[in-house]
Amino acid sequence: MSTLKFALGIVFIIVCVALTIIVLAQEGKTQGLGAIQGFAENTYWSKNKGRSREGILKKVTVVLAVLFIAISIVLNVL
């Protein structure tokens, strides 16, 4: 059982570091002066955010967050 706990601990540390790096790599949600002037964001990039770099980072963040919570619970039970 301690081997499993050790292995999960190593995976947990890797997930923590990866989650920190991915969150720091994301851009802020501020819209800048475009929000003040009322410009609509109907560009190619706003319509295809799921395929852009920001969309991929968001999906990876969700997956890593779920792994973080799941591994935390399993390590607490062991």
HELIX and SHEET records of a PDB file:
HELIX    1   1 SER A    2  ALA A   25  1                                  24    
HELIX    2   2 LEU A   33  GLN A   37  1                                   5    
HELIX    3   3 TYR A   44  LYS A   47  1                                   4    
HELIX    4   4 LYS A   49  ARG A   51  5                                   3    
HELIX    5   5 ARG A   53  VAL A   77  1                                  25    
END                                                                             
